């Protein structure tokens, strides 16, 4: 049993260290990020997500478990749809032009509107969970067992206690696979989504290997 657990931990660390996501950072206030010690994690998905929120939260929780937490990372479940669900394309944080150019100010404006409109619920979550900031992980996924492909785009936003955006990035990665089982494809995709989040948590020094 001990050898099995050790092997799982080794594979997780190998996966994290060897992955290479196509990531673009737009805002990175590293000194302010380090001051946050107890952020709440909100996973945000589109209205047409192929997976329910609980699967993202469950998978992310499992991936976080083996690491030492240098910050108290709490995945927030039971939030309202206003927090975890984007209504349509116009409501997504991640915005691109018709020429596929990232729309920095449009994205930042949508994030600011999101924080302002949901301030009451966010304040309640801070009070109830003793939080000093939020990490919002917006994820949009796609998979096809027939085409043997899966992909996901995402944005991670870190805000402080006063709802100032300290960090913002975006990413897109696509994967070809020989896997035809839809259940296995789903697990692979969920693992990549969680792995992308863990990579950032290591870089901002919120987690480390035990």
Phi, psi and omega per residue, in radians:
X1 nan -0.760 -3.133
X2 -1.094 -0.725 3.140
X3 -1.123 -0.654 3.141
X4 -1.134 -0.783 3.126
X5 -1.100 -0.738 3.140
X6 -1.085 -0.701 3.123
X7 -1.119 -0.730 3.128
X8 -1.079 -0.793 3.131
X9 -1.092 -0.709 3.134
X10 -1.106 -0.749 -3.133
X11 -1.143 -0.646 3.102
X12 -1.093 -0.822 -3.128
X13 -1.154 -0.639 3.106
X14 -1.139 -0.712 3.137
X15 -1.095 -0.776 -3.127
X16 -1.128 -0.797 -3.040
X17 -1.240 -0.466 -3.030
X18 -1.723 -0.162 -3.085
X19 -1.270 2.760 -3.100
X20 -2.578 1.597 -3.099
X21 -1.534 2.594 3.111
X22 -1.477 1.591 -2.932
X23 -2.002 2.392 3.051
X24 -2.172 2.138 3.098
X25 -1.604 2.331 3.126
X26 -1.888 -0.621 3.101
X27 -2.383 2.359 -3.135
X28 -2.680 1.490 3.097
X29 -1.603 1.398 -2.965
X30 -1.097 -0.650 -3.112
X31 -1.159 -0.678 3.123
X32 -1.280 -0.599 3.124
X33 -1.061 -0.696 -3.106
X34 -1.139 -0.359 -3.118
X35 -1.387 -0.291 3.117
X36 -1.392 2.161 -3.050
X37 -1.982 -0.252 -3.090
X38 -2.558 1.245 -3.133
X39 -1.507 2.545 3.015
X40 -1.617 2.460 -3.101
X41 -1.791 2.166 3.060
X42 -2.033 2.044 3.031
X43 -1.554 2.212 -3.096
X44 -2.029 2.246 -3.083
X45 -2.189 2.775 3.096
X46 -1.305 2.851 -3.105
X47 -1.116 -0.430 -3.113
X48 -1.857 0.476 -3.129
X49 -1.032 2.363 3.118
X50 -1.243 -0.264 -3.137
X51 -2.128 2.504 3.047
X52 -1.261 2.772 -3.105
X53 -1.000 -0.650 -3.052
X54 -1.040 -0.556 3.128
X55 -1.213 -0.710 3.073
X56 -1.088 -0.818 -3.119
X57 -1.110 -0.747 -3.138
X58 -1.107 -0.819 -3.117
X59 -1.129 -0.742 3.138
X60 -1.119 -0.707 3.102
X61 -1.068 -0.732 3.128
X62 -1.134 -0.675 3.136
X63 -1.241 -0.577 -3.131
X64 -1.303 -0.458 -2.987
X65 -0.941 -0.782 -3.037
X66 -1.248 -0.202 -3.018
X67 -1.611 2.636 2.973
X68 -1.355 2.296 -3.103
X69 -1.664 1.985 3.060
X70 -1.466 -0.346 2.941
X71 -2.123 2.639 3.134
X72 -1.420 1.741 -3.096
X73 -1.645 2.062 -3.108
X74 -2.092 2.066 3.049
X75 -1.322 2.127 -3.057
X76 -1.576 2.001 3.102
X77 -1.930 2.787 3.134
X78 1.367 0.305 3.090
X79 -1.378 2.894 -3.137
X80 -1.331 2.865 3.106
X81 -1.088 -0.452 3.114
X82 -1.058 -0.510 -3.126
X83 -1.587 -0.711 -2.973
X84 -1.783 -0.042 -3.043
X85 -2.295 2.173 3.000
X86 -1.472 2.526 -3.001
X87 -1.382 -0.657 -3.095
X88 -2.872 -3.068 -3.101
X89 -1.009 -0.697 -3.103
X90 -1.157 -0.327 -3.053
X91 -1.683 -0.087 3.135
X92 -1.253 2.567 3.023
X93 -1.110 -0.782 -3.044
X94 -1.401 1.923 -3.064
X95 -2.126 2.360 3.095
X96 -2.236 2.675 3.071
X97 -1.389 3.075 3.106
X98 -1.138 -0.337 3.092
X99 -1.658 0.184 3.098
X100 1.201 0.486 3.036
X101 -1.602 2.355 3.123
X102 -1.139 2.304 -3.110
X103 -1.719 1.552 -3.025
X104 -1.022 -0.954 -3.035
X105 -1.227 -0.598 3.080
X106 -1.144 -0.772 3.111
X107 -1.095 -0.808 -3.133
X108 -1.105 -0.631 3.099
X109 -1.142 -0.717 3.117
X110 -1.151 -0.697 3.098
X111 -1.114 -0.774 3.124
X112 -1.076 -0.757 3.105
X113 -1.087 -0.749 3.101
X114 -1.017 -0.800 -3.123
X115 -1.163 -0.700 -3.126
X116 -1.226 -0.751 -3.105
X117 -1.187 -0.490 -3.081
X118 -1.900 0.360 -3.058
X119 -1.026 -0.705 -3.103
X120 -1.094 -0.827 3.134
X121 -1.174 -0.685 3.118
X122 -1.119 -0.717 3.095
X123 -1.080 -0.701 3.114
X124 -1.121 -0.749 3.117
X125 -1.099 -0.703 3.095
X126 -1.065 -0.793 -3.098
X127 -1.175 -0.793 -3.078
X128 -1.231 -0.490 -3.053
X129 -1.982 0.114 3.128
X130 0.964 0.912 -3.092
X131 -1.690 2.670 3.045
X132 -2.169 0.381 3.104
X133 2.938 3.097 3.131
X134 -2.382 2.551 2.954
X135 -2.025 2.008 -3.114
X136 -1.844 2.094 -3.078
X137 -1.948 1.753 3.122
X138 -1.589 2.219 -3.043
X139 -2.313 2.337 3.046
X140 -2.212 2.155 -2.991
X141 -2.130 2.763 3.056
X142 -2.624 2.462 3.006
X143 -2.601 2.665 3.085
X144 -2.543 1.981 3.098
X145 -1.228 -0.501 3.120
X146 -1.194 -0.719 -3.130
X147 -1.530 -0.179 -3.125
X148 0.993 0.849 3.099
X149 -2.430 2.702 2.915
X150 -2.622 2.676 3.122
X151 -2.681 2.893 3.019
X152 -2.716 2.549 2.987
X153 -2.002 2.689 -3.101
X154 -2.759 2.841 2.998
X155 -2.434 2.416 3.033
X156 -2.033 2.267 3.124
X157 -2.173 2.278 3.056
X158 -2.010 2.212 3.120
X159 -2.153 2.630 -3.110
X160 -1.562 -2.969 -3.071
X161 -1.102 -0.425 3.137
X162 -1.746 0.221 3.100
X163 1.147 0.526 3.004
X164 -1.513 2.317 -3.138
X165 -1.310 2.014 -3.135
X166 -1.707 -0.425 -3.070
X167 -2.608 2.426 3.059
X168 -2.648 2.234 3.066
X169 -2.445 2.982 3.037
X170 -2.565 2.779 -2.988
X171 -2.696 2.619 2.927
X172 -2.538 2.324 3.078
X173 -2.494 2.441 3.114
X174 -2.118 2.577 -3.055
X175 -2.331 2.282 2.930
X176 -1.601 2.564 -3.102
X177 -2.578 2.696 3.038
X178 -1.604 -0.042 -3.113
X179 -1.277 2.341 3.113
X180 -2.009 -0.165 3.116
X181 -1.379 2.135 -3.064
X182 -1.145 -0.572 3.109
X183 -1.163 -0.734 3.106
X184 -1.176 -0.687 3.086
X185 -1.072 -0.730 3.120
X186 -1.054 -0.779 3.140
X187 -1.138 -0.697 3.099
X188 -1.055 -0.770 -3.126
X189 -1.155 -0.796 3.117
X190 -1.060 -0.672 3.113
X191 -1.127 -0.724 3.107
X192 -1.108 -0.718 3.123
X193 -1.057 -0.793 3.127
X194 -1.190 -0.689 -3.123
X195 -1.094 -0.700 3.096
X196 -1.031 -0.726 3.134
X197 -1.172 -0.762 -3.116
X198 -1.109 -0.641 3.111
X199 -0.992 -0.764 3.135
X200 -1.203 -0.702 3.141
X201 -1.057 -0.609 3.057
X202 -1.189 -0.736 -3.083
X203 -1.178 -0.591 3.111
X204 -1.565 0.083 3.024
X205 1.207 0.634 3.071
X206 -1.620 -0.403 3.107
X207 -2.405 2.816 3.014
X208 -2.718 2.835 3.141
X209 -1.159 2.407 3.111
X210 -1.244 nan nan
